[in-house]
């Protein structure tokens, strides 16, 4: 075989074979749809579980995760706390101290420590403190707990003079027929001074003059309890 014959068969160049582009394998359409359906089903189950949990824990329960119940109104029907708590009672106490009265052991009260629960209420006082008088014989006092009016006195300051008078008159009615509770009351505008019944009349008069106050008429004649 000669060169011309070989060249004629191949056309003078080596024949090439066309190549096919390489493609990445694709996920079957059915598998993708199935995965999406599974995801949607899982989300639906989660939502359904949450709904069951909410219906299984009604608001009436008081577990650790339950929301706190709404604040209930006081059982005695008193108005909620709406007035600010002030330091006006301390100002009245300073007047007693400047007058030379033997007051000691005074304590300013807060809404939480007020035993009458009237501090800061619409129908109560805005400021309150208790104090002791060194001349009171604690051995004779029936109610000698710290803060008791019988050991000295109490100062209460109200939003207006009418409220202070109403409080003083109510205390006199409550003490009717109970000599150890028959405290003396003095009014100086919005300030109510409540004094121990174990103080003598002359001693109580010193407080009245220091605050330029007027006495609250007692519901029953005061008694001298110093020698009881």
Backbone torsions as a table, in degrees:
resi	resn	phi	psi	omega
1	UNK	NA	134.7	-178.7
2	UNK	-96.2	176.2	-175.8
3	UNK	-68.2	-34.8	-177.6
4	UNK	-65.9	-36.9	179.6
5	UNK	-67.2	-41.5	179.5
6	UNK	-64.7	-39.3	-179.0
7	UNK	-67.9	-37.9	-179.8
8	UNK	-64.0	-31.8	-179.0
9	UNK	-72.6	-34.0	-175.0
10	UNK	-100.1	-2.2	-179.5
11	UNK	70.5	22.0	177.5
12	UNK	80.3	-3.4	177.8
13	UNK	-147.6	160.0	-178.2
14	UNK	-77.5	125.5	-178.0
15	UNK	-63.7	143.4	178.0
16	UNK	-110.1	151.1	-179.1
17	UNK	-103.3	123.3	-178.9
18	UNK	-60.9	137.6	-179.0
19	UNK	-97.5	149.6	179.6
20	UNK	-99.5	127.7	-179.5
21	UNK	-57.4	139.0	-179.6
22	UNK	-78.6	129.0	178.7
23	UNK	-113.1	141.4	176.9
24	UNK	-74.5	142.4	179.1
25	UNK	-64.1	135.4	179.8
26	UNK	-102.8	149.0	179.5
27	UNK	-76.1	135.9	179.3
28	UNK	-55.5	143.6	-178.1
29	UNK	-59.0	-36.8	-178.5
30	UNK	-62.9	-36.7	-179.6
31	UNK	-67.0	-41.9	179.6
32	UNK	-62.0	-44.1	179.5
33	UNK	-64.7	-38.5	179.4
34	UNK	-64.9	-39.6	178.8
35	UNK	-63.7	-41.9	179.0
36	UNK	-65.0	-39.6	179.3
37	UNK	-63.1	-39.3	178.7
38	UNK	-64.5	-41.7	179.4
39	UNK	-63.6	-42.6	178.9
40	UNK	-64.6	-38.7	179.1
41	UNK	-64.8	-39.9	179.2
42	UNK	-63.7	-41.7	179.0
43	UNK	-64.3	-38.7	179.0
44	UNK	-64.4	-38.4	178.8
45	UNK	-66.2	-37.5	178.5
46	UNK	-63.4	-44.6	179.1
47	UNK	-64.3	-39.7	179.0
48	UNK	-64.6	-38.8	178.7
49	UNK	-65.1	-38.8	179.0
50	UNK	-65.0	-39.4	179.2
51	UNK	-64.4	-39.9	178.5
52	UNK	-64.2	-40.3	-179.3
53	UNK	-64.1	-38.0	-179.7
54	UNK	-68.8	-40.9	-179.4
55	UNK	-73.2	-22.8	179.9
56	UNK	-83.3	-4.3	-178.1
57	UNK	-128.4	77.2	-176.1
58	UNK	-66.7	162.7	-176.0
59	UNK	-66.4	-18.6	-177.9
60	UNK	-72.8	-17.3	-179.7
61	UNK	-76.8	158.8	-177.7
62	UNK	-125.3	40.9	178.1
63	UNK	-71.3	177.2	-176.3
64	UNK	-65.0	-29.1	-178.5
65	UNK	-92.7	-4.1	-178.9
66	UNK	-75.8	146.3	177.5
67	UNK	-66.7	147.1	-179.1
68	UNK	-64.9	144.7	180.0
69	UNK	-69.6	154.3	178.2
70	UNK	-63.3	150.3	-178.2
71	UNK	-64.2	129.6	-179.0
72	UNK	-86.1	152.5	177.3
73	UNK	-71.2	148.3	178.7
74	UNK	-56.6	139.4	-177.4
75	UNK	-63.8	-22.6	-179.3
76	UNK	-87.8	2.3	176.3
77	UNK	79.1	10.0	-179.5
78	UNK	-70.2	155.2	-179.0
79	UNK	-71.0	151.3	178.4
80	UNK	-68.5	162.5	-179.4
81	UNK	-68.1	119.5	-178.9
82	UNK	-133.3	-19.0	-177.2
83	UNK	-94.6	150.0	-179.1
84	UNK	-73.5	150.8	174.7
85	UNK	-90.5	127.5	-174.2
86	UNK	-117.0	-178.9	178.5
87	UNK	-111.1	27.7	-177.0
88	UNK	-67.6	-30.9	179.0
89	UNK	-64.6	-33.8	177.8
90	UNK	-64.7	-35.2	178.4
91	UNK	-65.1	-39.8	177.5
92	UNK	-67.0	-37.4	178.6
93	UNK	-63.1	-38.1	179.5
94	UNK	-63.2	-31.6	176.4
95	UNK	-67.0	-37.5	177.4
96	UNK	-66.6	-39.8	179.7
97	UNK	-66.5	-41.5	179.1
98	UNK	-64.8	-26.6	178.1
99	UNK	-79.8	-1.0	177.0
100	UNK	83.5	14.9	-179.6
101	UNK	-74.7	142.3	-174.6
102	UNK	-79.6	60.5	179.5
103	UNK	-88.9	143.4	179.7
104	UNK	-156.3	172.2	176.1
105	UNK	56.2	33.9	-178.2
106	UNK	-76.7	152.7	-177.2
107	UNK	-144.6	121.6	175.6
108	UNK	-79.9	135.6	-176.6
109	UNK	-97.9	155.1	175.6
110	UNK	-116.4	175.6	177.4
111	UNK	-58.8	-35.6	-177.9
112	UNK	-77.6	-27.3	-176.5
113	UNK	-99.6	-5.0	-179.7
114	UNK	-74.4	115.3	-177.5
115	UNK	-67.5	-26.5	179.6
116	UNK	-85.1	-10.2	177.7
117	UNK	53.5	41.9	176.3
118	UNK	-114.1	-7.6	-176.8
119	UNK	-70.2	123.4	178.8
120	UNK	83.4	5.7	179.0
121	UNK	-94.5	158.7	-176.8
122	UNK	-61.4	-32.2	-179.6
123	UNK	-103.2	17.9	-177.3
124	UNK	-121.6	-159.4	-177.6
125	UNK	-100.1	161.6	-179.0
126	UNK	-97.8	-14.6	-177.1
127	UNK	-154.1	144.1	-178.4
128	UNK	-156.0	140.5	171.7
129	UNK	-147.6	158.1	176.1
130	UNK	-116.4	153.8	177.7
131	UNK	-148.8	165.6	177.8
132	UNK	-115.7	151.2	175.8
133	UNK	-113.1	126.5	-175.5
134	UNK	-63.2	-16.6	-177.7
135	UNK	-84.2	-10.2	178.9
136	UNK	-78.8	129.4	177.2
137	UNK	-81.7	103.0	-177.6
138	UNK	-61.8	-23.1	179.1
139	UNK	-69.2	-21.3	179.7
140	UNK	-92.6	-15.3	-174.0
141	UNK	-75.1	128.6	178.4
142	UNK	-70.6	-50.5	179.0
143	UNK	-101.5	90.3	-176.2
144	UNK	-107.6	25.6	174.8
145	UNK	-69.1	149.1	178.2
146	UNK	-55.8	134.3	-178.3
147	UNK	91.9	-3.8	-179.8
148	UNK	-70.8	138.1	178.3
149	UNK	-63.0	-25.6	-177.7
150	UNK	-66.5	-21.3	-179.5
151	UNK	-83.4	-10.9	-178.7
152	UNK	-179.4	-81.7	179.9
153	UNK	-177.9	177.4	-179.6
154	UNK	-137.6	139.9	174.6
155	UNK	-115.6	126.4	177.5
156	UNK	-126.9	133.2	-179.1
157	UNK	-116.9	126.5	-174.2
158	UNK	-107.7	166.0	177.4
159	UNK	-64.3	-28.2	180.0
160	UNK	-150.0	164.8	-176.9
161	UNK	-66.6	-33.8	-179.2
162	UNK	-63.5	-39.5	178.8
163	UNK	-66.7	-38.0	178.6
164	UNK	-64.5	-42.2	179.4
165	UNK	-66.5	-41.6	179.4
166	UNK	-61.4	-39.8	177.4
167	UNK	-64.8	-43.4	-179.4
168	UNK	-63.1	-43.0	-179.4
169	UNK	-68.1	-35.7	177.9
170	UNK	-65.4	-41.0	178.3
171	UNK	-63.0	-37.8	177.7
172	UNK	-64.7	-40.3	178.4
173	UNK	-66.5	-39.0	-179.3
174	UNK	-65.1	-28.6	-177.1
175	UNK	-91.8	3.4	-176.7
176	UNK	-59.9	122.1	179.3
177	UNK	81.9	5.6	179.4
178	UNK	-123.8	87.2	-174.4
179	UNK	-52.9	-41.6	-179.7
180	UNK	-64.4	-16.2	179.2
181	UNK	-103.7	0.9	-176.6
182	UNK	-78.7	67.9	-178.7
183	UNK	-70.6	158.2	176.0
184	UNK	-90.3	138.8	-179.7
185	UNK	-119.3	138.8	178.2
186	UNK	-134.8	138.2	-177.6
187	UNK	-116.1	132.7	172.8
188	UNK	-132.6	85.4	-175.5
189	UNK	66.1	-119.4	-179.0
190	UNK	-85.4	-1.2	-175.6
191	UNK	-98.3	128.0	174.0
192	UNK	-110.7	120.7	175.9
193	UNK	-104.7	120.0	179.0
194	UNK	-107.1	122.0	-175.2
195	UNK	-113.5	151.1	-179.2
196	UNK	-62.8	138.7	174.0
197	UNK	-71.9	-6.3	178.7
198	UNK	-88.4	2.5	173.1
199	UNK	-91.6	144.6	177.4
200	UNK	-71.5	160.1	-179.5
201	UNK	-58.8	-40.3	-179.9
202	UNK	-66.6	-35.6	178.4
203	UNK	-68.7	-40.8	177.6
204	UNK	-64.5	-32.7	180.0
205	UNK	-63.6	-31.4	178.0
206	UNK	-63.4	-39.6	177.2
207	UNK	-65.8	-42.7	-178.9
208	UNK	-58.6	-44.1	-179.1
209	UNK	-67.8	-36.8	-178.1
210	UNK	-63.9	-33.3	-179.1
211	UNK	-102.5	-0.2	-177.0
212	UNK	51.8	52.6	-172.8
213	UNK	-108.4	164.8	176.6
214	UNK	-112.1	143.7	-178.5
215	UNK	-74.0	148.7	173.9
216	UNK	-90.1	124.3	-178.8
217	UNK	-58.0	125.0	-178.9
218	UNK	-73.0	150.2	177.8
219	UNK	-72.2	-23.5	176.5
220	UNK	-140.2	154.0	-178.4
221	UNK	-58.4	131.5	179.6
222	UNK	-65.6	148.6	178.5
223	UNK	-117.8	147.8	176.6
224	UNK	-84.8	109.7	-175.2
225	UNK	-96.0	6.2	-175.5
226	UNK	-67.0	-28.9	-178.7
227	UNK	-109.9	18.9	-176.8
228	UNK	-69.1	NA	NA
